[in-house]
Amino acid sequence: AIKAELHFLQDHTDEELQFDKLRCLIDSIQSAGADSSSAEFYFKLSSHTEQITDTILKHFEDEEAQVRICLFKK
């Protein structure tokens, strides 16, 4: 149980770090103003949102697997 809890906390810590990076990227785009229309900003934003989407989907899959395991144990 402790190992599962630590894994859960680590997953959420990693996800929170990814969201923090996205917030910083959005802040930098907003503060750049007119320059934020550059392809580099769009590429970084797109790349980072894809990474977060993949992480969230993996997280959901892991949690669904845990629920299935718990249901089959009962």
Kinemage of the C-alpha trace (Angstrom):
@kinemage 1
@onewidth
@group {chain A} dominant
@subgroup {mainchain}
@vectorlist {calphas} color= white
{ca ala a 1} P 0.000 0.000 0.000
{ca ile a 2} L 2.839 2.390 0.830
{ca lys a 3} L 4.554 1.635 -2.468
{ca ala a 4} L 1.298 2.300 -4.355
{ca glu a 5} L 0.811 5.571 -2.451
{ca leu a 6} L 4.359 6.728 -3.283
{ca his a 7} L 3.794 5.870 -6.950
{ca phe a 8} L 0.521 7.828 -6.877
{ca leu a 9} L 2.246 10.847 -5.307
{ca gln a 10} L 5.128 10.706 -7.800
{ca asp a 11} L 2.716 10.546 -10.756
{ca his a 12} L 0.850 13.590 -9.497
{ca thr a 13} L 4.082 15.461 -8.764
{ca asp a 14} L 5.306 14.813 -12.320
{ca glu a 15} L 1.995 15.969 -13.759
{ca glu a 16} L 2.010 19.117 -11.628
{ca leu a 17} L 5.531 19.920 -12.888
{ca gln a 18} L 4.351 19.540 -16.476
{ca phe a 19} L 1.437 21.906 -15.853
{ca asp a 20} L 3.810 24.388 -14.180
{ca lys a 21} L 6.032 24.312 -17.274
{ca leu a 22} L 2.991 24.894 -19.480
{ca arg a 23} L 1.923 27.850 -17.314
{ca cys a 24} L 5.418 29.341 -17.636
{ca leu a 25} L 5.373 28.857 -21.391
{ca ile a 26} L 1.968 30.558 -21.670
{ca asp a 27} L 3.201 33.394 -19.439
{ca ser a 28} L 6.248 33.865 -21.650
{ca ile a 29} L 4.047 33.938 -24.755
{ca gln a 30} L 1.750 36.510 -23.175
{ca ser a 31} L 4.618 38.721 -22.036
{ca ala a 32} L 6.243 38.523 -25.470
{ca gly a 33} L 3.160 40.206 -26.917
{ca ala a 34} L 3.394 40.664 -30.651
{ca asp a 35} L 6.394 38.345 -30.895
{ca ser a 36} L 4.305 35.458 -29.557
{ca ser a 37} L 3.057 34.683 -33.044
{ca ser a 38} L 6.363 33.109 -33.998
{ca ala a 39} L 6.458 29.511 -35.128
{ca glu a 40} L 8.815 28.648 -32.265
{ca phe a 41} L 6.195 29.596 -29.650
{ca tyr a 42} L 3.518 27.575 -31.435
{ca phe a 43} L 5.836 24.589 -31.741
{ca lys a 44} L 6.748 24.689 -28.042
{ca leu a 45} L 3.120 25.099 -26.996
{ca ser a 46} L 1.934 22.292 -29.271
{ca ser a 47} L 4.725 19.975 -28.189
{ca his a 48} L 4.135 20.592 -24.509
{ca thr a 49} L 0.370 20.151 -24.716
{ca glu a 50} L 0.871 16.851 -26.569
{ca gln a 51} L 3.215 15.709 -23.811
{ca ile a 52} L 0.688 16.632 -21.115
{ca thr a 53} L -2.112 14.901 -23.029
{ca asp a 54} L -0.034 11.721 -23.297
{ca thr a 55} L 0.791 11.868 -19.583
{ca ile a 56} L -2.847 12.338 -18.587
{ca leu a 57} L -4.018 9.502 -20.857
{ca lys a 58} L -1.348 7.207 -19.376
{ca his a 59} L -2.418 8.255 -15.881
{ca phe a 60} L -6.068 7.409 -16.642
{ca glu a 61} L -5.070 4.041 -18.080
{ca asp a 62} L -3.017 3.246 -14.969
{ca glu a 63} L -5.840 4.225 -12.628
{ca glu a 64} L -8.402 2.241 -14.632
{ca ala a 65} L -6.114 -0.795 -14.449
{ca gln a 66} L -5.869 -0.370 -10.673
{ca val a 67} L -9.662 -0.199 -10.400
{ca arg a 68} L -10.010 -3.375 -12.480
{ca ile a 69} L -7.477 -5.149 -10.255
{ca cys a 70} L -9.372 -4.093 -7.129
{ca leu a 71} L -12.681 -5.262 -8.607
{ca phe a 72} L -11.296 -8.685 -9.564
{ca lys a 73} L -9.802 -9.179 -6.092
{ca lys a 74} L -13.246 -8.872 -4.497
